[in-house]
Amino acid sequence: MLLRAEPSDFLAALAAEPRSIDDELNLINSIRRHMTCILMSLSLEKSERIGIHSKDGPLTL
Protein backbone atom coordinates (compact mmCIF):
# COMPACT_ATOMS: atom_id res chain seq x y z
CA MET A 1 0.00 0.00 0.00
CA LEU A 2 1.27 3.49 -0.85
CA LEU A 3 0.72 5.80 2.09
CA ARG A 4 -0.36 9.39 1.70
CA ALA A 5 1.89 12.01 3.27
CA GLU A 6 1.20 15.70 3.86
CA PRO A 7 4.29 17.66 2.72
CA SER A 8 3.67 20.53 5.13
CA ASP A 9 3.90 18.12 8.09
CA PHE A 10 7.55 17.45 7.30
CA LEU A 11 8.70 20.88 6.08
CA ALA A 12 10.17 22.09 9.39
CA ALA A 13 12.33 18.96 9.73
CA LEU A 14 13.82 19.32 6.24
CA ALA A 15 16.13 22.25 7.16
CA ALA A 16 15.51 23.77 3.73
CA GLU A 17 16.80 27.26 4.52
CA PRO A 18 20.54 26.51 4.88
CA ARG A 19 20.71 24.24 1.83
CA SER A 20 22.00 25.39 -1.54
CA ILE A 21 19.42 25.58 -4.34
CA ASP A 22 22.11 24.43 -6.80
CA ASP A 23 22.84 21.35 -4.67
CA GLU A 24 19.13 20.57 -4.48
CA LEU A 25 18.66 20.90 -8.25
CA ASN A 26 21.73 18.73 -8.90
CA LEU A 27 20.30 16.08 -6.58
CA ILE A 28 16.92 16.15 -8.35
CA ASN A 29 18.61 15.82 -11.76
CA SER A 30 20.71 12.91 -10.53
CA ILE A 31 17.67 11.10 -9.13
CA ARG A 32 15.78 11.69 -12.39
CA ARG A 33 18.62 10.17 -14.42
CA HIS A 34 18.85 7.22 -12.04
CA MET A 35 15.09 6.56 -12.10
CA THR A 36 14.93 6.99 -15.89
CA CYS A 37 17.36 4.08 -16.31
CA ILE A 38 15.29 1.94 -13.95
CA LEU A 39 11.94 2.82 -15.54
CA MET A 40 13.21 2.40 -19.10
CA SER A 41 14.36 -1.12 -18.24
CA LEU A 42 10.85 -2.22 -17.22
CA SER A 43 8.82 -4.40 -19.52
CA LEU A 44 5.43 -3.05 -20.61
CA GLU A 45 3.75 -5.60 -18.33
CA LYS A 46 5.71 -4.45 -15.29
CA SER A 47 5.17 -0.77 -16.05
CA GLU A 48 1.41 -1.32 -16.09
CA ARG A 49 1.27 -2.92 -12.63
CA ILE A 50 -1.16 -1.27 -10.23
CA GLY A 51 -0.37 -0.07 -6.71
CA ILE A 52 -3.00 0.88 -4.15
CA HIS A 53 -2.64 4.41 -2.75
CA SER A 54 -4.10 4.92 0.73
CA LYS A 55 -6.12 7.97 -0.40
CA ASP A 56 -6.34 7.83 -4.19
CA GLY A 57 -6.85 4.08 -4.66
CA PRO A 58 -5.41 2.16 -7.63
CA LEU A 59 -2.52 3.88 -9.47
CA THR A 60 -0.09 2.93 -12.22
CA LEU A 61 3.24 4.54 -13.02
C-alpha positions, 0 to 999 in steps of 0.5 A: 500500500502506498501511504499518503503524506502531507508535505507541510507536516515534514517541512520544518524537519527538512532544514531547507533554509541553509541548503543550496538551491544548486545542490538541491537541483543537482540532486533532483537531476541525478535522481531523475537520471537514475530513475529513468534508467530503472523505468526504461528497463521495465517491460510493458507488463511491469510498467502497467502494474497497479499499486493501491494508494491509501487515499487515491486508490489504484494507481499505475506509473 
